[in-house]
Amino acid sequence: MTSREIVARTIRFQGACRLPYDFPPKYGSDFIWIFMNPSPDERPRQGIDEWGVRWENIGRTSLGTVKEYPLKHWREFSQLIIPDIHDSRRWQHLERIREQAGEKFILAHGISIFERVHFIRGLENTWLDIYDSPTQLEKLIDILVEMNLAAIERFTSLGADGFIFPDDWGLQKSLMISPVAWRHIWKPKYARIYDAAHQAGLFTFLHSCGYILDILDDLIECGLDVIQLDQQENMGLKRLCDAFGGRITFFSPVDIQNTMVNGSLEEIQAYCRQMVEYLNRPNGGFIPRWYSDPTGAGHRQAAIDAMCEEFLKLSAESGTVAPESY
């Protein structure tokens, strides 16, 4: 099987010869990630992005943090700078990407529809908008949805296999907003994007960290195929398994905030085995990966090596070893 086939069969729960994976170059990957360049969802370390958001670096991490958001009052909405998703500069570097990717699974990166909103409006303002200005809030979200629909069309023409964007919805122990408000405002927006992706023949991926148990059923209903979770310990592997195993594919490293930081190498290896036991099924449902900003997360190289090597061992065994319990 090719990488594309292994990933696709894993997501469809059709069975594959091994676990697919997404690791650093030393260990290999079944994926090629592609991005618009420049991307309308770029989060620079320093400077001002295309929407007018001012960013500053927050330390050793590669991420920046928003220091000034452009849409302070809804009366300024008509003056908001909206990047042109069709700008040819964004796409010209991808013209031969299918040929260059070979038989790898191409995962195309879109535009967040919650994070980008609070980058533009400010997080506290966004929370207030849910109740005070829902009409304006939805108009802004719809702009981002339409940009994603345009991106899906272009990525499909380039030969992409999957479509992903990031929206961190969770705090450590709860959702960031009311699940009722999420279902009312954001759920229909995700459904539009995922329906368009599926109609185009793309698998749907979402990166979302924190405690998101309250909306994972809804995301599955919307058409989400793969959830990319960097944290699991705050929800529990067994709980994720019992509620969602076999219904969605998990695309995850060892928990980046706890075991990968504080665990011994033996504990990291044991957690890898638990992830396969709980999140995988004999015919699919789990794709291990690494966290691509290890310095920012405080991950030791020895810990990364232990995780990747253990997952590769488990991948080789996955054709014959099934989880013991669900």
C-alpha positions in Angstrom: 0.0 0.0 0.0 1.1 3.6 -0.7 1.1 6.2 2.0 -2.1 7.7 0.5 -3.8 4.3 0.7 -2.7 3.6 4.2 -4.0 6.9 5.5 -7.2 6.7 3.6 -8.0 3.2 4.7 -7.2 4.0 8.3 -9.6 7.0 8.2 -12.3 4.9 6.5 -11.8 2.0 9.0 -11.1 -0.3 6.1 -7.9 -1.8 7.5 -4.3 -1.1 6.5 -1.0 -3.0 6.6 0.3 -0.7 9.4 -0.4 2.5 11.3 0.1 5.6 9.3 2.2 8.3 11.0 3.5 11.8 10.8 7.0 12.2 12.3 10.1 14.4 11.8 12.3 13.6 8.8 14.5 11.3 10.9 11.6 8.9 11.2 9.5 9.7 8.2 5.9 10.6 7.4 3.0 9.5 5.3 2.0 13.1 4.9 2.9 16.2 3.0 1.4 19.3 4.6 0.7 22.2 2.2 -0.1 25.8 2.9 -1.0 28.9 1.0 2.0 31.3 0.9 1.3 33.8 2.1 -1.6 32.3 4.1 -4.5 34.5 5.3 -4.3 32.6 8.6 -0.6 33.2 9.1 0.4 33.8 12.8 3.8 35.6 12.6 6.3 35.7 15.4 6.4 39.5 15.0 4.7 42.1 12.9 1.3 42.8 11.3 -0.6 40.1 9.4 -2.9 40.6 6.3 -5.9 41.4 8.5 -4.1 44.1 10.4 -3.5 42.0 13.6 -0.3 43.0 15.4 1.7 40.0 16.8 4.6 39.8 19.2 6.7 36.7 20.0 6.1 35.2 23.4 9.5 33.6 24.1 11.2 30.5 22.9 8.1 29.1 21.2 7.7 29.7 17.4 4.3 31.2 18.1 3.4 34.8 18.4 0.6 36.3 20.5 -1.9 39.0 19.5 -1.0 42.4 20.9 -3.5 44.5 18.9 -6.6 43.5 17.1 -8.0 45.6 14.3 -11.8 45.3 14.7 -12.3 47.0 18.0 -15.9 48.2 17.3 -18.4 46.7 14.9 -19.0 50.1 13.4 -15.6 49.7 11.8 -16.6 46.4 10.2 -16.8 47.9 6.7 -13.2 49.1 7.0 -11.8 45.6 7.9 -9.1 44.5 5.5 -10.2 41.2 4.0 -7.4 39.3 2.3 -8.0 38.1 -1.3 -8.1 34.3 -1.1 -7.7 34.1 -4.9 -4.4 36.1 -5.0 -2.2 34.0 -7.3 0.8 34.5 -5.0 -0.8 32.1 -2.5 -1.0 29.3 -5.0 1.8 29.5 -7.5 4.3 27.5 -5.4 1.8 24.6 -5.3 1.3 24.1 -9.0 3.3 20.8 -9.1 2.6 19.6 -5.6 0.9 16.4 -6.5 3.8 15.4 -8.7 6.3 16.4 -6.0 4.4 14.6 -3.2 4.4 11.3 -5.0 2.3 8.8 -3.2 2.2 10.7 0.1 -1.1 11.9 1.5 -1.4 15.7 0.9 -3.0 17.5 3.8 -3.9 21.1 2.9 -4.2 23.8 5.5 -7.1 26.2 5.5 -8.3 29.1 7.8 -9.5 28.9 11.3 -13.1 30.1 11.9 -12.9 30.7 15.7 -9.2 31.6 16.3 -9.1 34.0 13.4 -12.3 35.7 14.7 -10.8 36.4 18.1 -7.5 37.4 16.5 -9.5 40.1 14.6 -12.0 41.0 17.4 -10.1 40.1 20.6 -11.0 37.1 22.7 -13.1 38.8 25.3 -15.0 40.8 22.7 -15.7 37.5 20.8 -17.2 36.0 23.9 -19.4 39.0 24.4 -20.4 39.1 20.7 -22.0 35.7 21.1 -24.7 37.4 23.2 -24.5 41.1 22.3 -23.7 41.1 18.5 -24.5 37.6 17.1 -25.5 38.9 13.7 -22.3 40.8 13.1 -20.3 37.9 14.6 -21.9 35.4 12.1 -21.2 37.7 9.2 -17.5 37.7 10.1 -17.5 33.9 10.5 -19.2 33.6 7.1 -16.4 35.5 5.5 -14.0 32.9 6.8 -16.2 30.1 5.8 -16.4 31.4 2.2 -12.6 31.7 2.1 -12.3 28.1 3.2 -14.8 27.0 0.5 -12.6 28.8 -2.1 -9.5 27.2 -0.7 -11.1 23.7 -0.8 -11.8 24.2 -4.5 -8.3 25.3 -5.3 -6.6 22.6 -3.1 -8.7 20.0 -4.8 -7.6 21.1 -8.2 -4.0 20.7 -7.0 -4.5 17.1 -5.9 -4.9 17.4 -2.1 -6.3 14.5 -0.1 -7.3 16.2 3.1 -8.2 19.6 4.5 -7.4 20.9 8.0 -7.5 24.1 10.0 -6.9 24.8 13.7 -9.5 26.0 16.2 -8.6 25.4 19.8 -11.9 25.3 21.6 -11.0 23.9 25.0 -9.7 25.1 28.3 -8.1 22.4 30.5 -11.4 21.2 32.0 -14.2 22.7 29.9 -15.1 24.2 26.6 -14.2 27.8 26.1 -17.8 28.9 25.4 -21.2 27.4 26.1 -21.8 24.2 24.1 -25.3 25.6 23.4 -23.8 28.7 21.9 -21.3 26.7 19.9 -24.0 24.6 18.4 -26.1 27.6 17.5 -23.4 29.7 15.9 -20.4 27.6 14.9 -21.8 24.1 14.2 -23.6 25.1 11.0 -20.4 26.8 9.8 -18.3 23.6 10.3 -21.0 21.6 8.5 -20.8 23.8 5.4 -17.0 23.5 5.2 -17.0 19.7 5.8 -19.8 19.1 3.3 -17.9 21.1 0.7 -14.7 19.1 1.4 -16.5 15.8 1.2 -18.2 16.8 -2.1 -14.7 17.6 -3.4 -13.4 14.2 -2.3 -11.3 15.5 0.6 -11.1 14.0 4.1 -11.8 16.5 6.9 -9.3 17.2 9.7 -9.5 19.6 12.7 -6.8 20.6 15.2 -8.4 21.4 18.5 -6.7 21.2 21.8 -8.1 21.5 25.4 -11.2 19.8 26.7 -13.5 19.3 23.8 -15.6 16.3 24.8 -18.8 18.4 24.8 -18.7 19.1 21.1 -16.9 16.1 19.6 -20.2 14.3 18.9 -21.4 17.5 17.1 -18.2 17.6 15.0 -18.7 14.0 14.0 -22.3 14.9 13.0 -20.9 17.9 11.0 -18.7 15.5 9.0 -15.4 15.6 10.8 -13.3 12.6 9.8 -10.1 13.2 11.9 -9.5 15.0 15.1 -6.0 16.2 15.8 -5.6 16.3 19.5 -2.3 17.2 21.1 -3.8 16.7 24.6 -5.7 13.6 25.7 -4.9 13.2 29.4 -7.3 16.0 30.4 -10.1 14.0 28.8 -8.8 10.5 29.3 -7.9 7.9 26.7 -10.4 5.4 27.9 -13.2 8.0 28.0 -12.3 9.1 24.4 -12.3 5.4 23.4 -15.6 4.6 25.0 -17.4 7.6 23.6 -15.8 8.0 20.2 -13.7 5.0 19.3 -14.5 3.6 15.9 -16.5 6.8 15.0 -13.6 9.2 14.3 -9.9 8.9 13.7 -7.5 10.3 16.2 -4.3 12.0 14.9 -2.2 12.6 18.0 1.2 12.5 19.7 1.7 11.5 23.3 0.1 14.2 25.4 2.3 17.3 24.9 1.7 19.0 28.2 2.1 16.1 30.6 3.7 12.8 29.7 5.9 14.2 26.9 7.2 16.8 29.3 7.3 15.1 32.7 7.3 11.4 31.9 10.3 9.0 31.9 11.2 7.4 28.6 9.5 4.2 29.9 6.4 6.1 30.8 6.3 7.7 27.3 6.6 4.3 25.7 3.9 2.9 27.9 1.6 5.8 27.0 2.2 5.1 23.3 1.0 1.5 23.9 -2.1 2.9 25.7 -2.9 5.2 22.8 -2.9 2.3 20.4 -4.9 0.1 22.8 -7.6 2.7 23.4 -7.8 4.8 20.2 -7.0 2.3 17.5 -9.3 -0.4 16.1 -8.1 -3.5 14.3 -9.2 -1.8 11.0 -8.2 1.9 11.7 -8.9 5.0 13.7 -5.5 6.1 15.0 -2.6 8.0 13.4 0.3 8.8 15.6 2.3 12.0 15.1 4.8 14.3 16.7 4.4 17.9 18.0 6.2 20.1 15.5 7.3 22.8 18.0 9.2 20.6 20.5 11.3 23.5 21.8 8.3 25.6 22.6 6.6 22.7 24.4 9.7 21.7 26.3 10.1 18.3 24.7 13.5 16.6 25.1 15.0 14.9 22.0 15.3 11.7 23.9 11.5 11.9 24.6 10.8 12.5 20.9 13.0 9.5 19.9 11.4 7.2 22.5 7.9 8.2 21.2 8.6 7.8 17.5 10.5 4.6 17.9 7.8 3.0 20.0 5.0 4.1 17.6 7.0 2.7 14.7 7.4 -0.6 16.5 3.6 -0.6 17.2 2.9 0.3 13.6 4.8 -2.7 12.4 2.9 -4.9 14.8 -0.5 -3.4 14.1 -1.5 -5.9 11.4 -1.4 -8.7 13.9 -1.9 -7.1 17.3 -5.4 -5.8 18.1 -6.4 -3.7 21.2 -7.1 -5.8 24.2 -10.2 -4.0 25.4 -12.5 -1.1 24.5 
